[in-house]
Amino acid sequence: MEKGKNLICIVLALELISCATSGGREGFDIRVSESIFLDCASVIIALPLALPVIGLEALGIPIVHSKRQLYQNKISAAEDPKTSAEVLEELANHSYEEIRKSVAQNPKAPLKLLEKLARDEDPSVRAAVTKNPKITLETLEKLARDENPSVRAAVAENFKTTLETLERLARDEDPSVRAAVAENSKTTLETLERLARDEDPSVRAAVAENSKTTLETLERLARDPNSQVSSSARKALIKIQFNKTS
């Protein structure tokens, strides 16, 4: 056991040296659990290359790595469906929003964890929750009323979103949300027709790119004064013609 203690001390010493030479402790987190120090140190430190860094971090034992490498390892663990629920829970509390976003999209993330991330302070994390295949209609509905338009747009893109919610989002004050509704293949023809007359060209262009949009609407959009809209509509018409002849 003394050997294990010595190994831990060596690792911590190397980390302190690394911090000193780099001008600070940025990127490192020195947290050592005394019980794990006594029970597991000799085993874990003997195999640092065979275990994921995040596994060691979860146990409270730091390993000397560059900040970028440690960050990438945590991202990989957050994305991996094989990562345990316990580790995902820890990663969901990480200060970096990119790591929390990866947890939010992990299909193995527990529902309670998704509900927690749906209340995250960062809108990009809340938006990421909408991309998780396990998201419930209840959570989607809550996020559809989010104060941030990027979150509402993410809900509008989701095929699981109810028609009622899509109809409400089609009248959203933010054009990015209305455009997201226009791109959703679940959106009704009636709603698409109304969005095809939207004042914002990005919304009309999104309608032109929806595979459900009628030929009549596409022909009208092809004459739209906005080049982005007319170009998108013409491309859709060419695709339809090609499919008919092939």
C-alpha positions as CSV (number, residue, x, y, z in Angstrom):
1,M,0.0,0.0,0.0
2,E,2.9,2.3,0.7
3,K,4.0,1.8,-2.9
4,G,0.5,3.0,-4.0
5,K,0.8,6.1,-1.9
6,N,4.2,6.9,-3.4
7,L,2.8,6.5,-6.9
8,I,0.0,9.0,-6.1
9,C,2.6,11.4,-4.7
10,I,4.6,11.2,-7.8
11,V,1.7,11.9,-10.0
12,L,0.6,14.9,-7.9
13,A,4.2,16.2,-7.9
14,L,4.4,15.9,-11.7
15,E,1.1,17.8,-12.0
16,L,2.3,20.6,-9.7
17,I,5.5,20.9,-11.8
18,S,3.5,21.0,-14.9
19,C,1.3,23.8,-13.4
20,A,4.3,25.7,-12.3
21,T,6.0,25.6,-15.7
22,S,2.8,26.6,-17.5
23,G,2.1,29.5,-15.2
24,G,-0.8,28.2,-13.2
25,R,-3.3,25.5,-12.4
26,E,-5.6,26.1,-15.4
27,G,-6.9,22.9,-16.9
28,F,-6.2,20.8,-13.8
29,D,-8.3,19.7,-10.9
30,I,-6.6,18.3,-7.9
31,R,-9.2,16.3,-5.9
32,V,-8.0,13.2,-4.1
33,S,-10.5,11.1,-2.1
34,E,-8.7,9.7,0.9
35,S,-10.6,6.4,0.9
36,I,-9.8,5.8,-2.8
37,F,-6.3,6.9,-2.1
38,L,-5.9,4.1,0.4
39,D,-7.9,1.4,-1.4
40,C,-7.4,1.9,-5.2
41,A,-4.3,4.0,-5.8
42,S,-1.8,1.2,-6.4
43,V,-4.1,-0.5,-8.9
44,I,-5.3,2.6,-10.9
45,I,-1.9,4.4,-11.1
46,A,-0.3,1.1,-12.2
47,L,-2.5,1.2,-15.3
48,P,-2.9,4.8,-16.3
49,L,-2.8,4.1,-20.0
50,A,-5.3,1.3,-19.9
51,L,-8.1,3.3,-18.3
52,P,-10.1,6.3,-19.7
53,V,-9.0,9.5,-18.2
54,I,-12.6,10.3,-17.3
55,G,-12.7,7.2,-15.2
56,L,-9.8,8.4,-13.1
57,E,-11.4,11.8,-12.8
58,A,-14.6,10.3,-11.6
59,L,-12.7,8.6,-8.9
60,G,-11.0,11.8,-7.9
61,I,-7.5,10.9,-9.0
62,P,-5.9,13.4,-11.4
63,I,-3.6,12.4,-14.2
64,V,-1.1,14.7,-15.9
65,H,-2.5,15.6,-19.4
66,S,-2.7,18.6,-21.5
67,K,-5.9,20.6,-21.0
68,R,-6.9,19.9,-24.6
69,Q,-6.4,16.2,-24.3
70,L,-8.3,16.0,-21.1
71,Y,-11.1,18.0,-22.7
72,Q,-11.3,15.7,-25.7
73,N,-11.3,12.6,-23.5
74,K,-14.3,14.0,-21.6
75,I,-16.1,14.9,-24.8
76,S,-15.6,11.3,-26.0
77,A,-16.9,9.9,-22.8
78,A,-19.9,12.1,-22.8
79,E,-20.8,11.0,-26.4
80,D,-20.1,7.3,-25.8
81,P,-23.3,5.3,-25.3
82,K,-21.3,2.8,-23.2
83,T,-20.5,5.4,-20.6
84,S,-22.1,4.6,-17.3
85,A,-25.0,6.7,-16.0
86,E,-22.9,7.7,-13.0
87,V,-20.1,9.2,-15.1
88,L,-22.7,10.9,-17.4
89,E,-24.2,12.5,-14.3
90,E,-20.8,13.9,-13.3
91,L,-20.1,15.1,-16.8
92,A,-23.5,16.9,-16.8
93,N,-22.1,19.1,-14.1
94,H,-19.0,20.0,-15.9
95,S,-18.2,23.7,-16.4
96,Y,-17.7,23.4,-20.1
97,E,-21.0,23.6,-22.0
98,E,-19.6,21.5,-24.9
99,I,-19.3,18.5,-22.5
100,R,-22.8,19.1,-21.2
101,K,-24.1,19.3,-24.7
102,S,-22.5,15.9,-25.6
103,V,-24.2,14.4,-22.5
104,A,-27.5,15.9,-23.5
105,Q,-27.4,14.1,-26.9
106,N,-26.2,10.8,-25.6
107,P,-29.0,8.2,-26.2
108,K,-28.1,6.4,-23.0
109,A,-28.5,9.5,-20.8
110,P,-31.2,8.9,-18.1
111,L,-34.5,10.8,-18.5
112,K,-34.0,12.6,-15.2
113,L,-30.6,13.8,-16.4
114,L,-32.2,15.1,-19.6
115,E,-34.8,16.9,-17.6
116,K,-32.0,18.5,-15.6
117,L,-30.1,19.5,-18.7
118,A,-33.3,21.0,-20.2
119,R,-33.0,23.6,-17.4
120,D,-29.3,24.2,-18.1
121,E,-28.2,27.9,-17.9
122,D,-26.7,27.6,-21.4
123,P,-29.2,27.7,-24.3
124,S,-27.0,25.5,-26.5
125,V,-27.2,22.7,-23.9
126,R,-31.0,23.1,-23.7
127,A,-31.1,23.0,-27.5
128,A,-29.0,19.8,-27.5
129,V,-31.5,18.0,-25.3
130,T,-34.0,18.3,-28.2
131,K,-31.7,16.1,-30.4
132,N,-31.8,13.2,-27.9
133,P,-34.0,10.4,-29.3
134,K,-35.2,9.7,-25.7
135,I,-36.7,13.2,-25.2
136,T,-40.2,13.2,-24.0
137,L,-43.1,15.2,-25.4
138,E,-43.4,16.9,-22.1
139,T,-39.8,18.2,-22.2
140,L,-40.2,19.2,-25.8
141,E,-43.3,21.3,-24.9
142,K,-41.4,23.0,-22.1
143,L,-38.5,23.8,-24.4
144,A,-40.9,25.1,-27.0
145,R,-41.6,28.0,-24.6
146,D,-38.0,28.7,-23.9
147,E,-36.9,32.3,-23.8
148,N,-34.1,31.7,-26.3
149,P,-35.1,31.4,-30.0
150,S,-32.3,28.9,-30.8
151,V,-33.9,26.5,-28.3
152,R,-37.4,27.0,-29.7
153,A,-36.0,26.5,-33.2
154,A,-34.4,23.3,-32.1
155,V,-37.8,22.1,-30.9
156,A,-39.4,23.1,-34.3
157,E,-36.8,20.9,-36.1
158,N,-37.7,17.8,-34.1
159,F,-40.1,15.4,-35.9
160,K,-41.5,14.3,-32.5
161,T,-42.9,17.8,-31.9
162,T,-46.7,17.8,-32.0
163,L,-48.6,19.6,-34.8
164,E,-50.2,21.9,-32.2
165,T,-46.8,23.0,-31.0
166,L,-45.5,23.4,-34.6
167,E,-48.5,25.5,-35.4
168,R,-47.7,27.8,-32.5
169,L,-44.0,28.0,-33.3
170,A,-45.0,28.9,-37.0
171,R,-46.2,32.2,-35.5
172,D,-43.1,32.8,-33.4
173,E,-41.7,36.3,-33.5
174,D,-38.3,35.1,-34.4
175,P,-37.8,34.2,-38.1
176,S,-35.2,31.4,-37.3
177,V,-38.0,29.6,-35.4
178,R,-40.5,30.0,-38.2
179,A,-37.8,28.8,-40.7
180,A,-37.2,25.7,-38.6
181,V,-41.0,24.9,-38.7
182,A,-40.9,25.4,-42.5
183,E,-38.1,22.8,-42.8
184,N,-39.9,20.2,-40.7
185,S,-41.4,17.5,-42.9
186,K,-44.1,17.0,-40.3
187,T,-45.4,20.5,-40.8
188,T,-48.9,20.6,-42.5
189,L,-49.5,21.9,-46.0
190,E,-51.7,24.6,-44.6
191,T,-48.9,25.9,-42.4
192,L,-46.4,25.7,-45.2
193,E,-48.6,27.7,-47.5
194,R,-48.9,30.4,-44.9
195,L,-45.1,30.4,-44.3
196,A,-44.5,30.6,-48.0
197,R,-45.9,34.2,-47.7
198,D,-43.8,35.1,-44.7
199,E,-42.2,38.5,-44.7
200,D,-38.7,37.0,-44.0
201,P,-37.0,35.5,-47.0
202,S,-35.2,32.9,-44.9
203,V,-38.6,31.4,-44.0
204,R,-39.8,31.4,-47.6
205,A,-36.6,29.7,-48.7
206,A,-37.0,27.1,-46.0
207,V,-40.5,26.4,-47.4
208,A,-39.0,25.9,-50.8
209,E,-36.6,23.3,-49.4
210,N,-39.4,21.2,-47.7
211,S,-40.1,18.1,-49.7
212,K,-43.8,18.4,-48.8
213,T,-44.3,21.8,-50.5
214,T,-46.7,21.7,-53.4
215,L,-45.8,22.3,-57.0
216,E,-48.0,25.3,-57.1
217,T,-46.3,26.9,-54.1
218,L,-42.8,26.1,-55.5
219,E,-43.7,27.8,-58.8
220,R,-44.8,30.9,-57.0
221,L,-41.6,30.9,-54.9
222,A,-39.5,30.5,-58.0
223,R,-40.7,34.0,-59.0
224,D,-39.9,35.4,-55.6
225,P,-38.0,38.8,-55.8
226,N,-35.5,37.4,-53.3
227,S,-32.7,35.5,-55.0
228,Q,-32.2,33.0,-52.2
229,V,-35.9,32.1,-52.2
230,S,-36.2,31.8,-56.0
231,S,-33.0,29.8,-56.3
232,S,-34.2,27.3,-53.7
233,A,-37.5,26.9,-55.4
234,R,-36.0,26.4,-58.8
235,K,-33.7,23.8,-57.5
236,A,-36.7,22.0,-55.9
237,L,-38.6,22.1,-59.2
238,I,-35.6,20.7,-61.1
239,K,-35.4,17.9,-58.7
240,I,-39.1,17.1,-59.1
241,Q,-38.7,17.1,-62.8
242,F,-35.7,14.9,-62.7
243,N,-37.5,12.4,-60.4
244,K,-40.4,12.2,-62.9
245,T,-38.1,11.4,-65.9
246,S,-35.8,9.0,-64.1
